Amino acid sequence: MPNTTIQTEVQLGPQGRLVIPAPLRRSLGFETGDNLIVRMEEGRLILEKAETIKQRLKSRFAQLPATTHLADELLAERREAAKREAEE
């Protein structure tokens, strides 16, 4: 997806509905039925396809060896921190 800026004005409709103009939908690859994740970030509304987020996360963690279990590592860190707090 090219890193270009497209700007247009839209109007918030009844029940908070917003229509994404066709040129933006085409540019972003949004299609009818796509699942979008909506979040607020620094006062901005961000819309992303759920699949785009999944792919970004997969690529972020792709370099980890298959034997690495992040949940187990997090639990071990939390247990160690709790142990240190209990000793204080």
Backbone as JSON, one array per atom type, in Angstrom:
{
  "sequence": "MPNTTIQTEVQLGPQGRLVIPAPLRRSLGFETGDNLIVRMEEGRLILEKAETIKQRLKSRFAQLPATTHLADELLAERREAAKREAEE",
  "N": [[0.85, -1.17, 0.0], [0.7, 2.12, -0.96], [2.34, 4.91, 0.59], [0.65, 7.36, 0.75], [-1.13, 10.48, 1.04], [-4.51, 10.89, 1.33], [-7.17, 12.98, 1.4], [-10.38, 13.82, 2.47], [-13.65, 15.15, 3.06], [-16.08, 13.92, 5.27], [-19.37, 13.11, 6.5], [-20.75, 12.53, 9.65], [-23.22, 10.23, 10.15], [-26.66, 9.24, 10.96], [-26.99, 7.51, 14.04], [-24.26, 7.45, 14.44], [-22.97, 6.56, 12.16], [-20.6, 6.19, 9.53], [-19.58, 6.83, 6.28], [-17.15, 5.46, 4.29], [-15.45, 6.93, 1.74], [-15.44, 5.75, -1.67], [-12.93, 5.98, -3.2], [-11.04, 5.96, -1.1], [-11.63, 3.49, 0.12], [-10.95, 1.73, -1.96], [-8.21, 2.31, -2.25], [-7.24, 1.47, 0.23], [-7.86, -1.16, 0.13], [-10.19, -2.1, 1.24], [-13.05, -4.1, 1.44], [-16.5, -5.06, 0.96], [-17.8, -6.64, 3.77], [-15.38, -7.04, 5.04], [-13.57, -7.39, 8.09], [-12.98, -4.88, 10.31], [-10.73, -3.29, 12.5], [-11.1, -0.92, 14.96], [-9.6, 1.81, 16.53], [-8.69, 4.29, 18.95], [-6.15, 6.62, 18.8], [-3.98, 8.85, 20.09], [-5.92, 10.9, 19.86], [-6.88, 10.41, 17.35], [-8.86, 8.57, 14.98], [-8.4, 5.31, 14.1], [-8.59, 2.98, 11.53], [-8.26, -0.36, 10.62], [-7.77, -3.26, 8.64], [-8.52, -6.4, 10.04], [-7.01, -8.56, 9.21], [-4.7, -7.33, 8.24], [-3.51, -6.42, 10.59], [-3.01, -8.88, 11.83], [-1.11, -9.96, 10.04], [0.97, -8.08, 10.34], [1.69, -8.54, 13.02], [2.5, -11.24, 12.85], [4.76, -10.99, 11.2], [6.35, -9.43, 12.84], [7.05, -11.18, 14.91], [8.2, -13.28, 13.6], [10.92, -13.93, 13.52], [11.47, -15.23, 15.86], [12.54, -18.22, 17.46], [10.94, -21.41, 17.0], [10.78, -22.78, 19.35], [10.5, -20.93, 21.32], [8.44, -19.68, 23.83], [6.43, -17.22, 24.41], [4.42, -16.63, 26.28], [5.05, -18.32, 28.42], [7.53, -17.23, 29.11], [6.74, -14.67, 29.93], [5.12, -15.3, 32.14], [7.09, -16.43, 33.84], [8.7, -14.16, 34.26], [6.86, -12.52, 35.62], [6.37, -14.04, 37.91], [8.9, -13.99, 39.08], [9.14, -11.25, 39.58], [7.05, -10.93, 41.44], [8.05, -12.5, 43.49], [10.33, -11.02, 44.23], [9.08, -8.69, 45.14], [7.71, -9.69, 47.35], [9.79, -10.28, 49.04], [10.67, -7.82, 49.84]],
  "CA": [[0.0, 0.0, 0.0], [1.54, 3.31, -1.01], [2.24, 5.81, 1.73], [0.19, 8.64, 0.25], [-2.17, 11.11, 1.83], [-5.76, 11.2, 0.66], [-7.99, 13.68, 2.38], [-11.71, 14.19, 2.03], [-14.56, 15.43, 4.17], [-17.24, 13.03, 5.39], [-20.31, 13.54, 7.52], [-21.21, 11.49, 10.56], [-24.65, 10.06, 9.92], [-27.48, 8.76, 12.07], [-26.45, 6.43, 14.86], [-22.8, 7.47, 14.39], [-22.47, 5.86, 10.97], [-19.66, 6.93, 8.71], [-19.35, 6.18, 4.99], [-15.78, 5.65, 3.79], [-15.57, 7.16, 0.3], [-14.94, 4.67, -2.53], [-11.49, 6.03, -3.5], [-10.29, 5.53, 0.08], [-11.83, 2.04, 0.28], [-10.14, 1.05, -2.98], [-6.8, 2.51, -1.93], [-6.92, 0.67, 1.41], [-8.21, -2.57, -0.11], [-11.37, -2.46, 2.03], [-14.14, -4.67, 0.65], [-17.7, -5.39, 1.72], [-17.66, -7.82, 4.63], [-14.1, -7.05, 5.75], [-13.58, -7.07, 9.52], [-12.07, -3.77, 10.59], [-10.45, -2.99, 13.91], [-11.16, 0.53, 15.17], [-9.01, 2.22, 17.79], [-8.35, 5.69, 19.06], [-4.73, 6.77, 19.09], [-3.58, 10.25, 20.12], [-7.01, 11.72, 19.38], [-7.24, 10.07, 15.96], [-9.56, 7.32, 14.79], [-7.61, 4.45, 13.2], [-9.3, 1.8, 11.01], [-7.37, -1.3, 9.93], [-8.3, -4.6, 8.43], [-8.03, -7.35, 11.04], [-5.97, -9.38, 8.57], [-3.48, -6.52, 8.17], [-2.92, -6.45, 11.93], [-2.47, -10.24, 12.03], [0.11, -10.1, 9.25], [2.01, -7.26, 10.97], [2.15, -9.26, 14.22], [3.24, -12.43, 12.43], [6.08, -10.6, 10.72], [7.11, -8.92, 13.99], [7.54, -12.29, 15.72], [8.65, -14.36, 12.72], [12.32, -14.29, 13.77], [11.59, -16.01, 17.1], [12.6, -19.66, 17.25], [9.68, -22.11, 17.29], [10.82, -23.29, 20.73], [10.26, -19.83, 22.25], [7.05, -19.55, 24.25], [6.37, -15.91, 25.03], [3.54, -16.67, 27.46], [5.82, -18.93, 29.5], [8.53, -16.26, 29.53], [6.05, -13.62, 30.67], [4.76, -15.86, 33.45], [8.31, -16.55, 34.64], [9.07, -12.8, 34.67], [5.89, -12.05, 36.62], [6.62, -14.78, 39.16], [10.15, -13.47, 39.65], [8.84, -9.91, 40.12], [6.25, -11.12, 42.64], [8.96, -13.02, 44.51], [11.15, -9.9, 44.7], [8.21, -7.8, 45.93], [7.38, -10.36, 48.61], [11.0, -10.24, 49.86], [10.92, -6.45, 50.29]],
  "C": [[0.9, 1.23, 0.0], [1.3, 4.21, 0.18], [1.89, 7.21, 1.23], [-0.9, 9.19, 1.16], [-3.36, 11.4, 0.94], [-6.64, 11.83, 1.71], [-9.31, 14.05, 1.74], [-12.58, 14.45, 3.25], [-15.73, 14.46, 4.11], [-18.12, 13.55, 6.51], [-20.75, 12.34, 8.34], [-22.73, 11.41, 10.45], [-25.39, 9.59, 11.15], [-26.82, 7.56, 12.76], [-24.92, 6.32, 14.76], [-22.2, 6.77, 13.19], [-21.62, 6.78, 10.11], [-19.46, 6.14, 7.41], [-17.92, 6.51, 4.56], [-15.88, 5.8, 2.28], [-14.87, 6.06, -0.51], [-13.46, 4.78, -2.85], [-10.62, 5.59, -2.32], [-10.42, 4.02, 0.28], [-10.96, 1.28, -0.71], [-8.66, 1.14, -2.63], [-6.36, 1.63, -0.76], [-7.21, -0.82, 1.22], [-9.38, -3.03, 0.73], [-12.46, -2.97, 1.08], [-15.32, -4.98, 1.55], [-17.47, -6.67, 2.51], [-16.34, -7.91, 5.36], [-14.33, -6.74, 7.23], [-12.53, -6.0, 9.75], [-11.92, -3.61, 12.09], [-10.38, -1.46, 14.01], [-10.53, 0.83, 16.51], [-8.76, 3.72, 17.76], [-6.9, 5.78, 19.49], [-4.38, 8.25, 18.97], [-4.65, 11.15, 19.5], [-7.43, 11.47, 17.95], [-7.97, 8.74, 15.95], [-8.79, 6.52, 13.74], [-8.47, 3.25, 12.82], [-8.29, 0.92, 10.28], [-8.1, -2.61, 9.73], [-7.7, -5.52, 9.49], [-6.89, -8.18, 10.46], [-4.65, -8.63, 8.47], [-2.75, -6.53, 9.51], [-2.3, -7.81, 12.21], [-1.16, -10.42, 11.28], [1.26, -9.3, 9.85], [2.57, -7.95, 12.21], [2.95, -10.5, 13.86], [4.65, -12.06, 11.97], [6.96, -10.09, 11.86], [7.75, -10.06, 14.78], [8.08, -13.46, 14.9], [10.06, -14.83, 13.03], [12.51, -15.12, 15.04], [11.67, -17.51, 16.79], [11.27, -20.32, 17.66], [9.63, -22.61, 18.73], [10.56, -22.2, 21.76], [8.77, -19.72, 22.54], [6.93, -18.26, 25.05], [5.5, -15.88, 26.28], [4.29, -17.26, 28.65], [6.88, -17.97, 30.03], [7.9, -15.13, 30.35], [5.65, -14.1, 32.06], [5.97, -15.97, 34.36], [8.76, -15.17, 35.13], [8.16, -12.29, 35.76], [6.09, -12.76, 37.97], [7.87, -14.26, 39.86], [9.92, -12.09, 40.27], [8.03, -10.02, 41.41], [7.11, -11.62, 43.79], [9.82, -11.91, 45.1], [10.31, -8.95, 45.57], [7.9, -8.39, 47.29], [8.57, -10.3, 49.57], [11.27, -8.84, 50.41], [10.18, -6.1, 51.55]]
}
